[in-house]
Amino acid sequence: CHADNFERLSRVETLASEKSLTVPQVSLAFTLSHPLDLYAIVGVLHPDECQANLVALDLELTPTEIAWLDLKQDDR
């Protein structure tokens, strides 16, 4: 419950809407875009959820979008 996290969520919702994606798809793409050695653990209940997550693997966020989502800049 931190104001910065609510702002991040708002930005993810905005970007997801603009790209006709879901919040989880943009969130997963954001996590996978980091140069660190990160491994996202994703769980699904239905095949549709798995298909939706696969979309995130092909989603390439721009460096500007990543910085905006991470609150490092106010404009894109």
FENSUL-V773792 format. One record per run of one state. SS is the DSSP state (@ for helix, = for strand, . for the rest). FROM is the first residue (numbers start at 1). TO is the last residue. Records with the same first field share a line. If there is no record, write none. Layout:
BEGIN
SS->FROM-TO + FROM-TO
END
This chain:
BEGIN
.->1-2 + 19-22 + 33-46 + 59-62 + 70-76
@->3-18 + 23-32 + 47-58 + 63-69
END
